[in-house]
Amino acid sequence: MIIVAGEALIDLIVHPDGRLSAVPGGGPYNTARTIGRLGGEVAFLGRFSADRFGEQLRRGLAADGVDLGRAVSCQAPTTLAVAELDGHGTAEYRFYLAETSAPGLELDDVLAALRTGPDAIHLGTLGLVAEPIRSALAAGLERVDPSTLVMVDPNCRPRVIRDREAYMHRLRGVLARADVVKVSGDDLAFMAPDVAPDAAARAVLALGAGVVLLTDGARTVRVVAGGYAFDVPVPEVEVVDTVGSGDAFGGAFLAWLMESGGGRLGLADPEVVRDAVERAVQVASLTCQRPGADPPRRDEVGWPAR
């Protein structure tokens, strides 16, 4: 079982021609959907509003096979994000968090989920920024069983990080427990300004992480670990937009790693990790060719039947 913890929200996507569309989103939400669509056993840990958007978010996860037994209901309105797309399909986000559903996850909710004994936990994005969810997840992480694989995707959002130094101090504590850290070039530019990406990735590794996966759009994926480092090429595709592609990458990597039997111990084997990264690149590439966060299903990427 994989638990994905963090925010579920509605992306209000502003297209270059001014069109507006409302679609389910949030980094962890997209990650959970990816794992579910790929056939992984996954549960979502987060808060859902009782409003119509909240019901839409719940239905989306349930339709993709995501367990909602650890989800929490509330009366606060659904959290919103405005994603403005440029002519290349790249999104710039603005978030509306105050007194909304996603940030309100409490420590008791996290501890109750952890008592179910997950094999892996994935967290990141607004779950590392907004309160009280940030403190709840950080405190819960301190109590995670040592055998449980922890994957972190900071997915830094500078527009909602008011105090960068405080954010980085808290993030270092989370990264110290992470077995896998997925970061983008933009993440590292925020986390370590004026530091070359490879050096910045190795600095993340030095904090205690087992493996760092560095994605950078259409460029190769760089993988660094304590005993190995390698690159995985990214195929050239016609990009519709990049919404949810990084989340699809992370979800696919974790789904394949856990399914293939690698798990936490498998991270020591570069070939196991390479295989999972190649699968993740495949899934992310297909996601980029669709509008919005719409990760592919297992049969679309040709994964063997379970």
GIWO-V86004 format. One record per backbone hydrogen bond with DSSP energy under -1.0 kcal/mol. CO is the residue of the C=O (numbers start at 1). NH is the residue of the N-H. If there is no record, write none. Layout:
co	nh
CO	NH
CO	NH
This chain:
co	nh
1	119
1	120
2	43
3	122
4	45
7	29
9	25
10	81
11	23
12	83
13	21
14	85
15	18
19	15
21	13
23	11
25	9
26	30
27	31
28	32
29	33
30	34
31	35
32	36
33	37
34	38
35	40
36	39
37	298
41	2
42	67
43	4
45	6
46	72
48	74
51	55
52	56
53	57
54	58
55	59
56	60
57	61
58	62
59	63
61	66
62	65
67	44
68	71
72	48
74	50
77	101
79	10
80	96
81	12
82	94
83	14
84	92
86	89
89	242
90	86
92	84
94	82
96	80
97	100
101	104
103	133
106	110
107	111
108	112
109	113
110	114
111	115
113	116
114	117
119	149
120	3
121	151
122	5
123	153
124	127
125	128
126	129
126	130
130	134
132	136
133	137
134	138
135	139
136	140
137	141
138	142
140	143
141	144
145	148
149	121
150	179
150	180
151	123
152	182
153	125
157	160
163	167
164	168
165	169
166	170
167	171
168	172
169	173
170	174
171	175
172	176
174	177
179	211
180	152
181	213
183	215
184	188
185	189
186	190
187	191
188	192
192	195
196	200
197	201
198	202
199	203
200	204
201	205
202	206
205	208
211	181
212	224
213	183
214	222
215	185
216	219
221	232
222	214
223	230
224	212
228	225
230	223
232	221
242	245
244	248
245	249
246	250
247	251
248	252
249	253
250	254
251	255
252	256
253	257
254	258
255	259
256	260
257	262
257	263
262	266
264	267
265	268
266	269
269	273
270	274
271	275
272	276
273	277
274	278
275	279
276	280
277	281
278	282
279	283
280	284
281	285
282	286
283	287
284	288
287	290
288	240
288	241
292	294
297	301
298	303
